[in-house]
Amino acid sequence: MTMGFEAGQDAFARAVTDPEAALPPGVTSRRGEADAMRFAVYRNNVTVGLIRALEMRFPVARRLVGEAFFRTLARDYMRHELPASPLLFEYGDSLPAFIEGHEVSESLPYLADVTRVEAAWTRAYHARDAHPLTIAELAAIRPEDLGATRLVAHPSAALVRSAHPAGSIWAAHQSETVTPPRAWQPETVLVARPDMEVTVRILPERDAPFAQALLAGEALDAAAAKALAADATFDFGSALVGLVSLGAFSARTDDEDLPK
């Protein structure tokens, strides 16, 4: 019985990442003979290439767990998920979620969030270019329209909210000498590339609900209400100006501009 095209693809994908899997049907040498040794070489090249792609995308995670363990972790991840895109810099978007369910999270509970920062950095680096919203454009909004205004997230912007100092850990590993975080506390990290370089900034924790709501498309008044409910010391003006200054948004709109 001949295997269908999709079934053949599935079998090939399983075999190319699992050394215990049988040689996929239809894979033969020029002589028409099955050649497990040659396929093993191909399998090894694929494995090495995908591990290298993850090492390049998550260098801080690699430093945190060590080279040997990271490669083991990468192999485990490959067995659960293969690239969905020919662009290898996109591979690993789901690695943080995978780490959360892995035993390594028991000893390094912050590792998943650090990889979220790294994944956001890569996405920001490759994001579509867009002019960031400026303070002058923000100031041009009429006071009576401010509450209903919604800000459009910059294509590169992403927010990582962590119960750990994920941003400080990431920052500490950008140099050869690593200095531990001064305080072990929750951090909210804004990753963006409003200009030529990707920036990673730790926001005041009281601004986190506000930033999260705005990046999700909520109006300014609704976002401010959430922030005030979480922390009565929230300062609307400084939080808004701060986020705009960091390039978190690319445009503004209001309720009248939204599709009905």
C-alpha positions in Angstrom: 0.0 0.0 0.0 1.4 3.4 -1.0 1.7 6.0 1.7 -0.1 9.3 1.0 1.9 12.5 0.5 0.9 14.1 3.9 1.5 10.8 5.7 4.9 10.5 4.0 5.8 14.0 5.1 4.8 13.2 8.7 6.8 10.1 8.7 9.8 11.9 7.3 9.5 14.7 9.9 9.4 12.2 12.7 12.3 10.2 11.4 14.5 13.3 10.8 14.4 14.4 14.5 14.0 11.0 16.3 17.1 8.7 16.1 14.8 5.8 17.3 12.4 6.2 14.4 12.5 3.8 11.4 13.8 5.0 8.1 10.9 6.7 6.3 9.4 4.9 3.4 10.6 5.9 -0.1 14.0 7.2 1.1 16.6 5.3 -0.9 20.0 5.7 -2.4 20.6 6.0 -6.1 20.6 2.3 -6.4 17.1 2.2 -4.9 18.2 0.7 -1.7 17.4 1.9 1.8 20.5 3.5 3.4 20.0 4.1 7.1 23.6 5.3 7.6 23.3 8.1 5.0 19.9 9.2 6.4 21.5 9.3 9.9 24.0 11.8 8.5 21.2 13.9 7.2 19.3 13.6 10.5 22.4 14.8 12.4 22.8 17.8 10.1 19.2 18.8 10.7 19.5 18.4 14.4 22.7 20.4 14.6 21.2 23.1 12.5 18.1 23.5 14.6 20.0 23.4 17.9 22.3 26.1 16.5 19.3 28.2 15.5 18.0 28.0 19.1 21.5 28.7 20.6 21.7 31.9 18.5 18.2 33.1 19.4 18.5 32.3 23.2 22.1 33.0 24.2 21.2 34.1 27.7 19.2 30.9 28.3 22.2 28.9 27.0 24.5 30.7 29.5 22.0 30.1 32.4 21.8 26.3 32.0 25.1 25.6 30.3 25.9 24.5 26.8 25.5 20.8 27.3 22.1 21.0 29.1 20.8 23.6 26.6 21.5 21.2 23.7 19.6 18.5 25.6 16.8 20.9 26.2 16.8 21.8 22.5 16.6 18.2 21.4 13.6 17.6 23.7 11.9 20.7 22.2 12.6 19.6 18.7 10.7 16.3 19.3 7.7 18.4 20.3 7.8 21.1 17.7 9.6 21.6 14.4 10.0 24.9 12.5 6.7 26.1 11.0 8.6 28.6 8.8 11.6 28.5 6.5 12.9 31.5 8.4 14.9 29.8 11.2 15.1 33.0 13.3 11.4 32.4 14.0 12.0 29.0 15.4 11.5 28.8 19.2 8.6 31.1 19.7 7.0 28.4 21.8 10.1 27.5 23.7 9.2 29.6 26.8 5.9 27.6 27.2 7.8 24.4 26.6 10.3 25.3 29.4 7.4 26.0 31.8 6.4 22.4 31.5 9.9 21.1 31.7 11.7 19.9 34.8 14.3 22.6 34.5 11.7 25.2 35.6 11.7 23.6 39.1 15.3 24.8 39.7 15.2 27.8 37.4 11.6 29.2 37.6 12.7 32.4 35.9 14.1 30.7 32.8 10.9 30.7 30.8 10.4 34.5 31.2 14.0 35.2 30.3 13.5 33.3 27.1 10.3 35.3 26.5 12.4 38.4 26.6 14.9 36.9 24.1 12.1 35.8 21.8 10.6 39.3 21.9 14.0 40.8 21.1 14.3 38.7 18.0 10.7 39.5 16.8 11.4 43.2 17.4 14.7 43.0 15.4 12.9 41.6 12.4 9.6 43.5 12.8 8.2 45.8 10.1 9.6 49.4 10.2 7.2 52.1 11.4 7.6 55.6 12.6 7.0 55.8 16.4 4.3 58.0 17.8 5.9 61.2 19.0 5.4 63.3 22.1 4.3 66.2 19.8 1.6 64.0 18.2 0.4 62.9 21.6 0.3 66.6 22.8 -1.9 67.4 19.8 -4.8 65.3 21.0 -7.6 67.5 22.4 -8.1 67.0 26.1 -11.8 66.1 25.5 -10.7 63.4 23.1 -7.9 61.9 25.3 -10.0 59.4 27.2 -11.4 57.7 24.1 -8.1 57.7 22.3 -6.5 54.3 21.5 -2.9 53.9 20.7 -1.7 51.5 18.0 1.1 49.3 19.2 4.4 49.6 17.3 5.0 46.5 15.1 8.1 45.7 17.2 6.6 46.3 20.7 6.1 43.5 23.1 5.5 43.3 26.8 6.8 40.6 29.1 5.3 40.5 32.6 7.2 38.3 34.9 7.0 37.2 38.6 10.8 37.3 38.5 13.4 39.9 37.6 13.6 38.6 34.0 14.6 41.9 32.5 17.5 42.4 35.0 18.7 38.8 34.4 18.7 39.4 30.7 20.5 42.7 31.0 23.1 41.2 33.4 24.0 38.6 30.8 24.8 41.2 28.1 28.3 41.4 29.4 31.0 38.9 30.2 30.8 39.6 33.9 27.4 38.9 35.3 26.1 40.9 38.3 23.1 39.4 40.1 20.0 41.6 40.2 19.9 44.0 43.1 16.4 43.0 44.1 14.5 39.8 43.4 11.1 41.1 42.5 8.5 41.0 39.6 9.4 43.0 36.5 7.6 44.1 33.4 9.8 44.4 30.4 9.0 46.5 27.2 10.9 45.3 24.1 10.7 47.6 21.1 12.6 48.8 18.0 11.3 52.3 17.3 14.4 53.2 15.4 17.4 51.2 14.4 18.2 49.4 17.6 16.1 47.0 19.8 15.7 48.4 23.3 14.8 46.4 26.4 13.4 48.5 29.2 12.1 47.6 32.7 8.9 49.6 33.4 7.8 50.8 36.8 5.6 48.0 38.1 2.7 50.3 38.8 2.6 51.1 35.0 2.4 47.5 34.0 -1.4 47.2 33.8 -1.6 50.4 31.9 1.0 49.4 29.4 -0.6 46.0 28.9 -4.1 47.4 28.4 -2.9 50.0 25.9 -0.9 47.5 23.8 -4.0 45.3 23.8 -5.9 48.2 22.1 -7.9 49.6 25.1 -8.7 53.3 25.3 -6.6 55.5 27.5 -9.3 56.0 30.2 -10.1 52.3 30.5 -6.4 51.5 30.7 -5.8 54.2 33.4 -8.7 52.8 35.4 -7.2 49.4 35.5 -3.8 50.8 36.6 -5.4 52.9 39.3 -7.4 49.9 40.6 -4.1 47.9 40.9 -2.1 50.8 42.4 -3.4 54.1 43.7 0.0 55.7 43.2 -0.3 55.3 39.4 0.6 58.5 37.6 -1.3 58.7 34.2 0.8 61.5 32.7 4.3 60.2 33.5 3.3 56.6 32.5 1.8 57.7 29.1 4.7 60.0 28.2 7.2 57.3 29.3 5.7 54.7 27.0 5.5 57.0 24.1 9.1 58.1 24.6 10.1 54.4 24.5 8.5 54.0 21.1 5.8 51.6 22.2 3.2 53.0 19.7 3.1 53.9 16.1 -0.1 55.9 15.8 -3.2 57.0 17.6 -6.9 56.6 16.9 -10.2 57.1 18.8 -13.6 55.6 19.0 -14.9 57.4 16.0 -12.1 56.0 13.8 -12.7 52.4 14.8 -14.8 50.1 12.5 -18.3 49.7 13.7 
